[in-house]
Amino acid sequence: MPLVDAYNRTIRDLRISLTDRCNFRCFYCLPNGEPPLARKATILSFEEIVYISDIFVSLGIEKIRLTGGEPMLRRNIEDLVAKLSKLKPQLKDLALTTNGFNIPAKAGTLKKAGLDRMTLSLDTLNTQRFREITGSDSLEDVFRAIEAAKLNGFEPVKLNAVIVRGVNDDELVDFARFARKNGVEMRFIEYMPLDSGHDWSREKVVPGREMFEKINSVFPLELRSTDRGSSTAWKYDFADGSPGGIGIIAPVTEMFCGQCSRIRLTADGQIRTCLFSTVEHDLRDYLRSGATRAELVDFIDHVTLKKEPRHHINDADFKPASRTMSFIGG
């Protein structure tokens, strides 16, 4: 039977964090450069990840996304991809979210290993601003990673940009122009309270509707489908037929929890039923205690039933997630 939570939502998507380490220090995630929390012994091995993934796929998981931290910092990631790809065809989609680290060198190997899709982070097109946002001088490396992804058949290449008022919201039209020129899909994400510095404020949130209107006024957009389903993004094509596209993810102002199909596994083996969960469920220690496959299935079923009905960002008594984005996995 597929995984179904207490609110009759079918869980089809598993996001697996491979490491809590990252070589960027983005202000909306790790502004103070906190060290990794998990010791090597607590991080799930590739063998454990594959075994757990096999169980999840047997329970109806159709999509797995590898995240971090920065997942490309995990050594021999292509070996893990090759092992996970053996779960196909029951597993329909195997994807990666990355800041582009080492992608020019690894893109071809990852494709051959069975990776289907790749999403890269790109929060600005400006070199100085990139340095201010990420604490890194790697913008040209990201551009090279985008090109490598395209050359190795990761189509469509998707680019995530967290849009923050007064930081990069003036680049929305430039991003759209970049998407048209390079044939990529830009995905704009509302600023969420997941930073370790706890500097998030509602005043810095640029609503998804405002993003749409700014782009649409210059490059008219056409909604790809009126039914978003369990997808996080409203997807748009350019009305004039130009290549590329736009996605808008608005979890703060247009909550989509009622259609959520996702569950998360942290690098140290904790199940998180929501990005904003304040509790976690220790699958790693249960696995290492010698639990049978049937017992692990029961554990996962039980945890899934605890999935929250919604997040509480917009509530007066909102409490931040128990970990920040780098330690949760995107």
Buried (B, 14 or more C-beta within 10 A) or exposed (E): EEBBBEEEBEBBBBBBBBBBBBBBBBBBBBBEEBEBBBEEEBBBEBEBBBBBBBBBBEBBBBBBBBBBBBBBBBEEBBBBBBBBBEBEEEBBBBBBBBBBBBBBEBBBBBBEBBBBBBBBBBBBBBEEBBBBBBBBEBBEBBBBBBBBBBEBEBEBBBBBBBBBBEBBBEBBEBBBBBBBEBBBBBBBBBBBBBBBEEEBEEEBBBBBEBBBEBBBEEBEBBEBEEEBEBBBBBBBBBEEEBBBBBBBBBBBBBBBBEEBBBBBBBBBBBBBBBBBBEEBBBBBEBBEEEBEEEEBBEBBBEBBEBBBEBBBBEEEEEEBBBBBBBBBBB
